[in-house]
């Protein structure tokens, strides 16, 4: 599946003229950077939330939170 998509992408980029292909590559790189940043932020927020839930569960039950 990934190999097929990458072949189609390469074929599409080769069919375009040089500067346009470079512009697509730059846009793709920027999109990837934004996605990684968003996923990292969401992951950190989720980790903080679950840590707070675990801590509050421990404080309320007086046990290990389970």
Legacy VTK file of the C-alpha trace (Angstrom):
# vtk DataFile Version 3.0
C-alpha trace
ASCII
DATASET POLYDATA
POINTS 66 float
0.000 0.000 0.000
2.707 2.477 1.028
4.897 1.423 -1.877
2.033 1.986 -4.321
1.291 5.432 -2.894
4.959 6.401 -3.029
5.195 5.243 -6.667
2.171 7.346 -7.579
3.640 10.346 -5.760
7.001 9.975 -7.498
5.294 9.588 -10.873
3.197 12.695 -10.210
6.210 14.734 -9.153
8.216 13.610 -12.202
5.361 14.592 -14.509
5.416 18.166 -13.158
8.043 20.755 -14.046
11.043 21.244 -11.736
10.056 24.284 -9.664
6.550 22.954 -9.100
7.919 19.647 -7.805
10.190 21.530 -5.404
7.252 23.600 -4.178
5.251 20.425 -3.540
8.177 18.926 -1.627
8.501 22.040 0.543
4.750 22.072 1.259
4.858 18.374 2.153
7.799 18.951 4.501
5.987 21.817 6.230
2.825 19.740 6.612
4.847 16.909 8.149
6.531 19.302 10.614
3.156 20.744 11.663
1.668 17.264 12.089
4.588 16.097 14.225
4.300 19.209 16.378
0.552 18.737 16.827
0.907 15.053 17.674
3.666 15.823 20.190
1.563 18.507 21.867
-1.507 16.277 22.020
0.597 13.424 23.389
2.035 15.600 26.129
-1.424 16.922 27.042
-2.855 13.406 27.147
0.031 12.218 29.307
-0.533 15.093 31.741
-4.265 14.407 31.873
-3.818 10.678 32.536
-1.170 11.410 35.162
-3.600 13.756 36.934
-6.352 11.139 36.761
-4.024 8.505 38.191
-2.870 10.845 40.946
-6.407 11.860 41.862
-7.522 8.230 41.825
-4.727 7.377 44.223
-5.599 10.261 46.526
-9.337 9.478 46.552
-9.067 5.721 47.055
-5.969 5.859 49.246
-4.589 2.935 47.305
-2.736 2.418 44.080
-5.494 3.845 41.943
-6.796 0.488 40.740
LINES 1 67
66 0 1 2 3 4 5 6 7 8 9 10 11 12 13 14 15 16 17 18 19 20 21 22 23 24 25 26 27 28 29 30 31 32 33 34 35 36 37 38 39 40 41 42 43 44 45 46 47 48 49 50 51 52 53 54 55 56 57 58 59 60 61 62 63 64 65
